[in-house]
Amino acid sequence: MTTHEDNMNEGTAHLAADNERLQREVESLQQELAQCKSELANAKRELHRLKGKSGAAARQPEAMSTMATRLRDALRE
């Protein structure tokens, strides 16, 4: 027959195991978060680089004739 002390020891061991499992999960999630932050920073840098590259091509044309001229010039290249 189990005693109150045995039940307490079993409960404490179970809590300790849960705590260790949760600590490992927290560490894993922290590493995953750091990786995601790094990927986001890289994506932001790439977006900034691409926006800078687009330059005049990204600006809105003043009129339809301007767009036609730009398209014609681009096709000649």
LUMNURO-463088 format. One record per atom (N, C-alpha, C): residue number from 1; residue in three letters; chain; atom name; x, y, z. Coordinates in steps of 0.02 Angstrom, whole numbers, plus 32768, in hexadecimal, padded with zeros to 4 digits. Layout:
BEGIN
NUM, ALA, A, CA, X, Y, Z
...
//
This chain:
BEGIN
1, MET, A, N, 802A, 7FC5, 8000
1, MET, A, CA, 8000, 8000, 8000
1, MET, A, C, 802D, 803E, 8000
2, THR, A, N, 801A, 806E, 7FD7
2, THR, A, CA, 8044, 80AA, 7FD3
2, THR, A, C, 8031, 80D9, 800A
3, THR, A, N, 8062, 80FC, 801E
3, THR, A, CA, 8057, 812D, 8053
3, THR, A, C, 8052, 8172, 8035
4, HIS, A, N, 803F, 81A1, 805D
4, HIS, A, CA, 803A, 81E6, 8048
4, HIS, A, C, 807E, 81FF, 802F
5, GLU, A, N, 80B3, 81EA, 8051
5, GLU, A, CA, 80F7, 81FF, 803E
5, GLU, A, C, 8108, 81E3, 7FF9
6, ASP, A, N, 80F6, 81A4, 7FEB
6, ASP, A, CA, 8103, 8187, 7FAA
6, ASP, A, C, 80DE, 81AE, 7F73
7, ASN, A, N, 80A0, 81C0, 7F80
7, ASN, A, CA, 8079, 81E6, 7F50
7, ASN, A, C, 8099, 822A, 7F43
8, MET, A, N, 80B2, 8249, 7F77
8, MET, A, CA, 80D3, 828A, 7F70
8, MET, A, C, 8113, 8284, 7F47
9, ASN, A, N, 813A, 8250, 7F54
9, ASN, A, CA, 8178, 8245, 7F2F
9, ASN, A, C, 816A, 8239, 7EE5
10, GLU, A, N, 8136, 8211, 7ED8
10, GLU, A, CA, 8123, 8203, 7E93
10, GLU, A, C, 810C, 8242, 7E70
11, GLY, A, N, 80E4, 826A, 7E92
11, GLY, A, CA, 80CC, 82A9, 7E76
11, GLY, A, C, 8105, 82DA, 7E69
12, THR, A, N, 8134, 82DD, 7E97
12, THR, A, CA, 816E, 8309, 7E90
12, THR, A, C, 8199, 82F3, 7E55
13, ALA, A, N, 81A3, 82B1, 7E4E
13, ALA, A, CA, 81CB, 8298, 7E16
13, ALA, A, C, 81A8, 82A8, 7DD4
14, HIS, A, N, 8167, 82A1, 7DD2
14, HIS, A, CA, 8141, 82B0, 7D96
14, HIS, A, C, 8147, 82FB, 7D84
15, LEU, A, N, 8141, 8325, 7DB6
15, LEU, A, CA, 8148, 836E, 7DAB
15, LEU, A, C, 818E, 8380, 7D93
16, ALA, A, N, 81C1, 835F, 7DB0
16, ALA, A, CA, 8206, 836C, 7D9B
16, ALA, A, C, 8210, 8358, 7D52
17, ALA, A, N, 81F4, 831F, 7D3F
17, ALA, A, CA, 81FB, 8308, 7CF9
17, ALA, A, C, 81D7, 8339, 7CCA
18, ASP, A, N, 819B, 834F, 7CDE
18, ASP, A, CA, 8177, 8380, 7CB5
18, ASP, A, C, 819F, 83C1, 7CAF
19, ASN, A, N, 81BD, 83D6, 7CE5
19, ASN, A, CA, 81E4, 8414, 7CE5
19, ASN, A, C, 821F, 840E, 7CB6
20, GLU, A, N, 8242, 83D6, 7CB8
20, GLU, A, CA, 827C, 83CC, 7C8B
20, GLU, A, C, 8266, 83CC, 7C42
21, ARG, A, N, 822E, 83AA, 7C34
21, ARG, A, CA, 8214, 83A7, 7BF0
21, ARG, A, C, 8202, 83ED, 7BD7
22, LEU, A, N, 81E1, 8413, 7C02
22, LEU, A, CA, 81CD, 8457, 7BEF
22, LEU, A, C, 8209, 8485, 7BE6
23, GLN, A, N, 823D, 847C, 7C0E
23, GLN, A, CA, 8279, 84A4, 7C06
23, GLN, A, C, 829B, 8496, 7BC4
24, ARG, A, N, 829C, 8456, 7BB0
24, ARG, A, CA, 82B9, 8444, 7B6E
24, ARG, A, C, 828F, 8462, 7B36
25, GLU, A, N, 824E, 8461, 7B3E
25, GLU, A, CA, 8222, 847E, 7B0C
25, GLU, A, C, 822C, 84CA, 7B06
26, VAL, A, N, 8234, 84EB, 7B3E
26, VAL, A, CA, 8241, 8533, 7B3E
26, VAL, A, C, 8283, 8542, 7B19
27, GLU, A, N, 82B6, 851B, 7B27
27, GLU, A, CA, 82F7, 8526, 7B06
27, GLU, A, C, 82F0, 851B, 7ABB
28, SER, A, N, 82CB, 84E8, 7AA7
28, SER, A, CA, 82C1, 84DB, 7A60
28, SER, A, C, 829B, 8514, 7A3F
29, LEU, A, N, 8267, 852C, 7A60
29, LEU, A, CA, 8240, 8564, 7A44
29, LEU, A, C, 8269, 85A4, 7A41
30, GLN, A, N, 8295, 85AF, 7A71
30, GLN, A, CA, 82C0, 85EA, 7A70
30, GLN, A, C, 82F0, 85E7, 7A35
31, GLN, A, N, 830A, 85AB, 7A27
31, GLN, A, CA, 8337, 85A3, 79ED
31, GLN, A, C, 8310, 85AE, 79AC
32, GLU, A, N, 82D3, 8593, 79A9
32, GLU, A, CA, 82AA, 859C, 796E
32, GLU, A, C, 8299, 85E6, 7963
33, LEU, A, N, 828A, 8609, 7999
33, LEU, A, CA, 827B, 8651, 7995
33, LEU, A, C, 82B8, 8678, 797C
34, ALA, A, N, 82F2, 8667, 7995
34, ALA, A, CA, 832F, 8689, 797F
34, ALA, A, C, 833A, 867D, 7934
35, GLN, A, N, 832E, 8640, 791D
35, GLN, A, CA, 8335, 8630, 78D6
35, GLN, A, C, 8303, 8658, 78AC
36, CYS, A, N, 82C6, 865C, 78C4
36, CYS, A, CA, 8292, 8683, 78A0
36, CYS, A, C, 82A4, 86CD, 789D
37, LYS, A, N, 82BE, 86E8, 78D4
37, LYS, A, CA, 82D2, 872E, 78D4
37, LYS, A, C, 830A, 873A, 78A3
38, SER, A, N, 8339, 870B, 789F
38, SER, A, CA, 8370, 8712, 7870
38, SER, A, C, 8357, 870F, 7828
39, GLU, A, N, 8329, 86E1, 781A
39, GLU, A, CA, 830D, 86DC, 77D6
39, GLU, A, C, 82E6, 871B, 77C5
40, LEU, A, N, 82C1, 8736, 77F4
40, LEU, A, CA, 829B, 8773, 77E9
40, LEU, A, C, 82CA, 87AE, 77DA
41, ALA, A, N, 8300, 87B3, 7800
41, ALA, A, CA, 8330, 87E8, 77F4
41, ALA, A, C, 834F, 87E2, 77AE
42, ASN, A, N, 835F, 87A4, 779A
42, ASN, A, CA, 837B, 8799, 7757
42, ASN, A, C, 8348, 87AC, 7721
43, ALA, A, N, 8309, 879A, 772C
43, ALA, A, CA, 82D5, 87AB, 76FB
43, ALA, A, C, 82CC, 87F6, 76F6
44, LYS, A, N, 82CE, 8819, 772F
44, LYS, A, CA, 82C8, 8862, 772E
44, LYS, A, C, 8302, 8882, 7708
45, ARG, A, N, 833F, 8868, 7713
45, ARG, A, CA, 8379, 8883, 76EF
45, ARG, A, C, 8371, 8877, 76A4
46, GLU, A, N, 835A, 883B, 7691
46, GLU, A, CA, 8351, 882C, 764B
46, GLU, A, C, 831B, 8858, 762C
47, LEU, A, N, 82E5, 8863, 764F
47, LEU, A, CA, 82B0, 888F, 7637
47, LEU, A, C, 82CA, 88D6, 762E
48, HIS, A, N, 82F0, 88EE, 765E
48, HIS, A, CA, 830D, 8931, 7658
48, HIS, A, C, 833C, 8935, 761C
49, ARG, A, N, 8364, 8901, 7612
49, ARG, A, CA, 8392, 88FF, 75D9
49, ARG, A, C, 836B, 8900, 7598
50, LEU, A, N, 8337, 88D8, 7594
50, LEU, A, CA, 8310, 88D6, 7556
50, LEU, A, C, 82EA, 8917, 7549
51, LYS, A, N, 82D2, 8936, 757D
51, LYS, A, CA, 82B1, 8977, 7574
51, LYS, A, C, 82E2, 89AA, 755A
52, GLY, A, N, 8320, 89A9, 7572
52, GLY, A, CA, 8353, 89D7, 755B
52, GLY, A, C, 8365, 89CA, 7512
53, LYS, A, N, 8364, 898A, 74FE
53, LYS, A, CA, 8376, 8978, 74BA
53, LYS, A, C, 8341, 898F, 7488
54, SER, A, N, 8302, 898F, 749E
54, SER, A, CA, 82CC, 899F, 7470
54, SER, A, C, 82CF, 89E7, 7458
55, GLY, A, N, 82E6, 8A14, 7483
55, GLY, A, CA, 82F1, 8A5A, 7471
55, GLY, A, C, 82B9, 8A79, 7449
56, ALA, A, N, 82CA, 8A95, 740F
56, ALA, A, CA, 829A, 8AB9, 73E6
56, ALA, A, C, 8264, 8A8A, 73CB
57, ALA, A, N, 8273, 8A4B, 73C3
57, ALA, A, CA, 8241, 8A1C, 73A8
57, ALA, A, C, 8205, 8A15, 73D7
58, ALA, A, N, 820F, 8A24, 7417
58, ALA, A, CA, 81D9, 8A1D, 7447
58, ALA, A, C, 81AC, 8A5A, 744B
59, ARG, A, N, 81C1, 8A92, 7430
59, ARG, A, CA, 8198, 8ACF, 7435
59, ARG, A, C, 815C, 8ACA, 7406
60, GLN, A, N, 8127, 8AEC, 7417
60, GLN, A, CA, 80EA, 8AEC, 73EF
60, GLN, A, C, 80F4, 8B19, 73B1
61, PRO, A, N, 80DC, 8B03, 7378
61, PRO, A, CA, 80E2, 8B2D, 733C
61, PRO, A, C, 80B4, 8B69, 7342
62, GLU, A, N, 80CA, 8BA0, 7323
62, GLU, A, CA, 80A2, 8BDD, 7326
62, GLU, A, C, 8065, 8BD8, 72F8
63, ALA, A, N, 806D, 8BB5, 72C1
63, ALA, A, CA, 8035, 8BAF, 7292
63, ALA, A, C, 803D, 8B6D, 726C
64, MET, A, N, 8008, 8B5A, 7248
64, MET, A, CA, 800A, 8B1C, 7221
64, MET, A, C, 8041, 8B1F, 71EC
65, SER, A, N, 804C, 8B59, 71CF
65, SER, A, CA, 8080, 8B60, 719C
65, SER, A, C, 80C5, 8B53, 71B9
66, THR, A, N, 80CF, 8B68, 71F7
66, THR, A, CA, 810F, 8B5C, 7218
66, THR, A, C, 811A, 8B11, 7222
67, MET, A, N, 80E5, 8AEE, 7235
67, MET, A, CA, 80EC, 8AA6, 723F
67, MET, A, C, 80FA, 8A84, 71FD
68, ALA, A, N, 80DA, 8A99, 71C8
68, ALA, A, CA, 80E5, 8A7C, 7186
68, ALA, A, C, 812E, 8A87, 7170
69, THR, A, N, 8147, 8AC2, 717D
69, THR, A, CA, 818D, 8AD2, 716B
69, THR, A, C, 81BD, 8AA6, 7192
70, ARG, A, N, 81B1, 8A9E, 71D2
70, ARG, A, CA, 81DD, 8A75, 71FC
70, ARG, A, C, 81DA, 8A2C, 71E5
71, LEU, A, N, 819F, 8A13, 71D3
71, LEU, A, CA, 8198, 89CF, 71BC
71, LEU, A, C, 81BD, 89C5, 717A
72, ARG, A, N, 81B5, 89F4, 714C
72, ARG, A, CA, 81D7, 89F1, 710C
72, ARG, A, C, 8223, 89F0, 7115
73, ASP, A, N, 823C, 8A1C, 7142
73, ASP, A, CA, 8283, 8A1E, 7150
73, ASP, A, C, 829C, 89DD, 716F
74, ALA, A, N, 8275, 89C1, 719A
74, ALA, A, CA, 8288, 8982, 71BA
74, ALA, A, C, 828B, 8949, 7188
75, LEU, A, N, 825D, 8948, 7159
75, LEU, A, CA, 825C, 8913, 7126
75, LEU, A, C, 8296, 8919, 70F6
76, ARG, A, N, 82B0, 8955, 70EC
76, ARG, A, CA, 82E9, 895F, 70BF
76, ARG, A, C, 8329, 8943, 70DD
77, GLU, A, N, 832D, 8941, 711F
77, GLU, A, CA, 836B, 892C, 7141
77, GLU, A, C, 8379, 88E4, 7138
//
